[in-house]
Amino acid sequence: MTNISALQQYFVDNFPKEIVKIQEPMSKHTSFRIGAEAEVMVFPQNAATLSEILKQSAILDCKVHILGAGTNVLAPDEGLPGLVICLKDCLVGKRHLDDTRIEVMAGETMTKAAVYAAGLGLSGMEFAHGIPGTVGGGVFMNAGAYGGEVCQILECVDVMDRKGNLRTMTADEMQFSYRRSVLEDTGDIVISAVFKLAKKDSEEIRATMKELMAKRSASQPLDLPSAGSAFKRPVGGYAAALIDQAGLKGFQIGGAAISTKHAGFAVNLGGATAGDVRNLLSAVSDRVYEKFAIRLEPEVRIW
Ligand SMILES: Cc1cc2nc3c(=O)[nH]c(=O)nc-3n(C[C@H](O)[C@H](O)[C@H](O)COP(=O)(O)OP(=O)(O)OC[C@H]3O[C@@H](n4cnc5c(N)ncnc54)[C@H](O)[C@@H]3O)c2cc1C
């Protein structure tokens, strides 16, 4: 390859080639299927390697993004300078700690964690079964659905700071609120999480998960690339209902549109750019504000 950057050269020279990709399209790693190349993407297989990568990045003073399954990220059309550390399918593993508690590594999907808990006859993660992100992303976002939320079941979490140091945080220290945790301010990275669940019959748990999945498939445009709910739930209303009442179902800018099936979803109809999605979200937010004087804020993380 010609014109390799100093950062790319550094990672190629100092880390195993299996875990380093240069000029890696973000569209391959985001559920929107949008985003130009990351300068360097790394896939650390364990916490020790992640720590080493973070220490070197601090010395090199490069911008670092943490990526889970990319199901709540809008990556830019211009490409991402610096480093993207992808944890999905990297930091993996699940442990049954005792009667009611499991520990799950950050790179496992929420779905796999929920299926594991169900197999052990542990209830509490049914809501998480259809959330397509990782446990790390779910903890960072305080992901939730159908009345359940990560904050209701999380006991503690091992995090790593940007200098590569590990520590354990309690659920209280996470300062959870709607689709938010303190990690947004600290930049700490989820390594693993301990969930406190309740004993229940496995078949009953599986039946609930199946029912919730059927609700999801019936109401959400799962056949099109998206990042789930495009907007946070505003105080005093539901984003999808407001968008629908503003007559914006099907509203389209470039390749991005408000789903005709679920007004809370922005979907990529094919070839959408990050610019299309940003313009769509901003136009929808303005139109809803004009009609209802309620300002919708994006839930999707715009990089
Ligand atoms: C079809 C569809 C349905 C969805 N349904 C739901 C739903 O019902 N409920 C819901 O809450 N969400 C839903 N989402 C959104 C999304 O799945 C969640 O927000 C999920 O928690 C994001 O996890 P992720 O691993 O994909 O994170 P990413 O999208 O990769 O990242 C999201 C944010 O988390 C940060 N992050 C990721 N991993 C870590 C880590 N280990 N440590 C620290 N920070 C990290 C990233 O830096 C980024 O800021 C849906 C998305 C889709 C596409």
The ligand as an ORCA input file, in Angstrom:
! r2SCAN-3c Opt
* xyz 0 1
  C     -33.040     -2.482     14.626
  C     -32.561     -1.803     15.886
  C     -33.331     -1.895     17.036
  C     -32.890     -1.266     18.224
  N     -33.662     -1.378     19.327
  C     -33.255     -0.805     20.477
  C     -34.041     -0.910     21.663
  O     -35.082     -1.545     21.697
  N     -33.576     -0.285     22.785
  C     -32.411      0.412     22.802
  O     -32.027      0.951     23.855
  N     -31.649      0.524     21.689
  C     -32.038     -0.061     20.534
  N     -31.269      0.054     19.406
  C     -30.052      0.879     19.435
  C     -28.771      0.131     19.830
  O     -28.864     -1.251     19.535
  C     -28.432      0.319     21.302
  O     -28.230      1.681     21.603
  C     -27.210     -0.468     21.718
  O     -27.080     -0.407     23.117
  C     -25.913      0.039     21.084
  O     -24.909     -0.943     21.307
  P     -23.683     -1.100     20.288
  O     -22.794     -2.165     20.797
  O     -24.177     -1.290     18.903
  O     -23.003      0.306     20.458
  P     -22.389      1.222     19.302
  O     -23.475      1.633     18.368
  O     -21.208      0.555     18.711
  O     -21.943      2.469     20.168
  C     -22.913      3.313     20.772
  C     -22.194      4.190     21.800
  O     -21.704      3.337     22.837
  C     -20.294      3.490     22.976
  N     -19.748      2.166     23.314
  C     -19.908      1.004     22.634
  N     -19.291     -0.006     23.277
  C     -18.734      0.540     24.391
  C     -17.961      0.029     25.468
  N     -17.612     -1.267     25.552
  N     -17.556      0.882     26.437
  C     -17.870      2.199     26.389
  N     -18.586      2.756     25.385
  C     -19.027      1.922     24.403
  C     -19.801      3.996     21.636
  O     -18.590      4.716     21.762
  C     -20.974      4.893     21.207
  O     -20.867      6.162     21.793
  C     -31.674     -0.572     18.225
  C     -30.899     -0.497     17.059
  C     -31.323     -1.120     15.911
  C     -30.472     -1.054     14.686
*
